[in-house]
Amino acid sequence: MDRRLASRDGETETHSHLKRLALFWAQTQGYSACALEVTLPRCRYRADVAAYRPTRKQSVAATAIFECKQALLDLRRDTRCTATTLRHLEKVHQRRETLEKNLRVHYPTLRIADSLFAEFDSHNFEAIEHRGYKQVLRQIRALQNRLFDGTKFETLIRYRCANLFFLVLPNELFREPEIPIGWGALIEANGELTLVRKPVWHETSEQTQIQFLQRIAAAGTRALNRTLEITFEQIASARRRS
């Protein structure tokens, strides 16, 4: 079956294949501690692959995050720029304020007397089903969702979650202008990854590196438990007995 179409546990075989290649590539580059699906320190995101390379003779210790994208839509969703989204959101919000100001004048019956002072009373603007106002509300909701859910690549760098960041893509998805600023690009072709764009180094604190390594160890332990069929309930029960 074509790995692009097949799925296992909610994950396509293409995505699983890219994660395996990233895991292999990281280890060939000296990252001796690696894990899949690692919850990252300092932010709410989870990395497809996280890797740690200890200090060597000619290099310092390094942490790396690998994000695998199998579809163009998936890639573009996470590369949205916060600054651009905020500017757009501010413009739409100003449009909303102007509409509400005009609606207060033309539809005074929309006022809800829910405050001690009339100037602070709320208004039920949605009651009149104003097409322009409804459209503005939809735009605001979409932009807010984009702001909080579609800026993963930028957020990982801003929070300095790791020293290096790599985007892992099938060859046909690679477009240089769409690679997030600061990220490296690993392109899959014929079952191998090739580094076509080097990442920018980001300084992180020693504490962040320690937390990163701890998250890798925890994710590795969870994966080992699944392999050996050790459940959380079994561990909790043993703790209570001890």
C-alpha distance (Angstrom), angle and dihedral (degrees) to the residues before:
residue distance angle dihedral
M1 . . .
D2 3.80 . .
R3 3.79 107.4 .
R4 3.82 89.3 -141.3
L5 3.80 90.6 66.6
A6 3.77 103.8 32.8
S7 3.78 120.8 91.2
R8 3.78 136.5 -164.6
D9 3.83 125.1 -172.8
G10 3.79 89.8 -12.9
E11 3.81 93.8 -53.2
T12 3.79 123.6 106.2
E13 3.76 119.0 -126.1
T14 3.80 89.2 -120.9
H15 3.79 91.4 60.6
S16 3.80 91.7 44.1
H17 3.81 89.4 49.5
L18 3.81 92.0 52.3
K19 3.81 91.1 49.9
R20 3.79 90.8 51.3
L21 3.81 91.1 50.8
A22 3.81 90.9 48.4
L23 3.80 90.9 49.5
F24 3.80 90.8 50.6
W25 3.83 93.7 45.0
A26 3.81 92.0 50.2
Q27 3.78 92.1 54.1
T28 3.80 92.1 49.1
Q29 3.81 86.8 55.6
G30 3.80 93.1 55.3
Y31 3.81 100.4 -93.3
S32 3.78 97.2 140.0
A33 3.83 97.0 175.0
C34 3.82 113.7 58.8
A35 3.78 138.2 153.2
L36 3.79 141.0 172.6
E37 3.82 126.3 -118.7
V38 3.80 97.0 13.4
T39 3.79 120.5 -179.2
L40 3.79 105.7 -131.9
P41 3.79 128.4 -131.9
R42 3.82 119.6 -113.9
C43 3.81 95.5 18.6
R44 3.80 141.9 53.7
Y45 3.81 96.6 -114.2
R46 3.78 130.4 105.3
A47 3.80 124.0 -141.9
D48 3.80 122.0 -133.0
V49 3.81 87.8 -141.0
A50 3.80 128.2 6.8
A51 3.79 122.4 -171.1
Y52 3.80 139.0 -176.0
R53 3.80 126.3 -158.0
P54 3.81 116.0 -165.1
T55 3.78 123.0 -137.5
R56 3.78 113.8 -73.4
K57 3.82 133.4 -174.4
Q58 3.79 94.3 -91.2
S59 3.80 101.8 26.7
V60 3.78 141.7 44.9
A61 3.79 125.5 -121.8
A62 3.79 112.7 -74.8
T63 3.78 139.1 -168.5
A64 3.79 122.2 -154.8
I65 3.78 137.8 -169.9
F66 3.80 123.4 -154.9
E67 3.79 120.7 -162.1
C68 3.80 116.7 -168.5
K69 3.80 119.5 -153.1
Q70 3.78 121.7 -175.0
A71 3.81 99.1 174.8
L72 3.80 133.5 47.5
L73 3.80 92.6 -131.9
D74 3.80 90.7 54.1
L75 3.80 90.6 50.3
R76 3.79 95.4 48.7
R77 3.79 92.9 47.8
D78 3.80 91.7 62.5
T79 3.81 96.9 41.3
R80 3.78 96.4 63.1
C81 3.78 111.3 130.6
T82 3.79 117.2 -120.9
A83 3.82 93.9 -149.5
T84 3.81 92.6 52.6
T85 3.79 92.0 45.6
L86 3.80 91.2 49.1
R87 3.81 92.3 51.1
H88 3.79 90.8 50.5
L89 3.79 91.2 45.7
E90 3.80 91.4 51.6
K91 3.81 91.5 52.2
V92 3.79 92.8 49.5
H93 3.80 90.8 46.2
Q94 3.82 90.0 53.4
R95 3.80 88.5 50.8
R96 3.79 89.0 52.8
E97 3.80 92.0 51.2
T98 3.80 91.4 50.8
L99 3.80 91.8 49.1
E100 3.79 92.4 48.6
K101 3.80 91.3 49.3
N102 3.81 90.7 53.9
L103 3.79 93.3 43.0
R104 3.82 90.8 54.1
V105 3.79 88.6 57.9
H106 3.80 98.0 44.5
Y107 3.81 97.6 36.8
P108 3.83 107.5 36.2
T109 3.81 90.6 160.6
L110 3.81 89.2 71.4
R111 3.81 90.5 74.8
I112 3.80 115.4 112.7
A113 3.81 113.5 -152.3
D114 3.79 95.9 -138.5
S115 3.81 99.2 129.5
L116 3.80 137.8 64.4
F117 3.80 89.4 -122.4
A118 3.80 122.8 53.2
E119 3.82 93.9 -141.2
F120 3.81 89.0 62.1
D121 3.80 96.7 47.6
S122 3.80 115.1 121.9
H123 3.79 124.8 -125.3
N124 3.77 131.1 -140.6
F125 3.80 96.4 -135.9
E126 3.78 93.4 163.2
A127 3.81 91.4 63.1
I128 3.81 92.8 80.3
E129 3.82 94.2 51.9
H130 3.82 91.5 -130.6
R131 3.81 106.0 -170.7
G132 3.80 96.3 -147.7
Y133 3.79 92.9 46.7
K134 3.79 93.0 48.8
Q135 3.81 89.8 50.4
V136 3.81 91.4 51.9
L137 3.81 90.9 50.8
R138 3.82 90.7 51.2
Q139 3.81 90.7 50.7
I140 3.79 92.2 49.9
R141 3.80 92.3 50.4
A142 3.82 91.4 48.2
L143 3.81 92.7 48.8
Q144 3.78 92.5 47.4
N145 3.80 90.7 50.6
R146 3.79 88.9 48.8
L147 3.78 92.0 48.7
F148 3.78 94.7 51.9
D149 3.81 100.9 32.2
G150 3.79 106.6 28.7
T151 3.81 107.0 52.1
K152 3.78 100.9 76.3
F153 3.80 98.8 131.2
E154 3.78 93.9 48.9
T155 3.81 93.0 44.5
L156 3.80 94.3 52.2
I157 3.80 90.5 55.6
R158 3.81 95.4 41.4
Y159 3.80 91.0 53.7
R160 3.81 91.9 44.7
C161 3.77 91.9 -129.0
A162 3.82 91.3 166.4
N163 3.80 142.3 -2.4
L164 3.79 96.2 -112.5
F165 3.80 134.8 28.1
F166 3.80 126.6 -160.9
L167 3.78 130.2 -171.2
V168 3.81 112.8 -151.7
L169 3.80 114.9 -154.6
P170 3.79 141.5 164.5
N171 3.79 110.1 -105.0
E172 3.82 94.0 -109.2
L173 3.82 92.0 58.2
F174 3.79 97.1 55.0
R175 3.80 113.7 114.7
E176 3.79 114.0 160.7
P177 3.84 96.6 -145.7
E178 3.81 91.3 54.3
I179 3.80 96.8 54.7
P180 3.84 107.5 107.0
I181 3.79 115.7 -106.9
G182 3.80 110.8 -94.4
W183 3.79 94.8 17.7
G184 3.78 126.7 114.6
A185 3.79 121.7 -136.7
L186 3.80 127.2 -132.9
I187 3.79 113.4 -170.7
E188 3.80 123.9 -157.4
A189 3.77 119.2 -139.9
N190 3.80 128.2 155.0
G191 3.79 92.8 -5.1
E192 3.82 96.1 -53.7
L193 3.80 137.1 95.6
T194 3.79 122.9 -126.9
L195 3.79 123.7 -167.3
V196 3.81 105.2 -128.6
R197 3.78 98.1 164.3
K198 3.78 126.4 30.1
P199 3.82 119.2 -133.9
V200 3.79 124.8 -122.7
W201 3.80 116.2 -109.9
H202 3.81 114.6 -115.7
E203 3.76 120.7 -164.1
T204 3.80 116.7 -127.5
S205 3.77 132.0 -178.0
E206 3.79 122.4 -101.9
Q207 3.80 88.7 -116.0
T208 3.81 91.0 56.1
Q209 3.79 90.7 50.8
I210 3.80 90.9 51.0
Q211 3.82 90.7 49.4
F212 3.80 89.9 47.7
L213 3.80 91.5 52.7
Q214 3.81 90.4 47.3
R215 3.82 90.0 53.4
I216 3.81 90.1 51.3
A217 3.81 90.2 51.0
A218 3.81 91.9 48.7
A219 3.82 92.5 49.2
G220 3.80 90.3 47.3
T221 3.80 90.6 51.5
R222 3.81 91.4 51.0
A223 3.79 90.7 50.9
L224 3.82 91.2 48.7
N225 3.80 90.9 49.4
R226 3.80 90.4 53.3
T227 3.79 90.4 50.4
L228 3.81 92.1 49.4
E229 3.84 92.4 39.6
I230 3.79 94.2 -119.8
T231 3.80 109.5 154.9
F232 3.79 131.9 -156.2
E233 3.81 88.9 -120.6
Q234 3.81 90.7 57.4
I235 3.80 91.4 50.3
A236 3.82 92.7 46.8
S237 3.80 91.3 48.8
A238 3.81 91.8 50.7
R239 3.81 90.4 50.0
R240 3.79 91.6 53.7
R241 3.79 91.3 51.6
S242 3.80 94.0 49.1
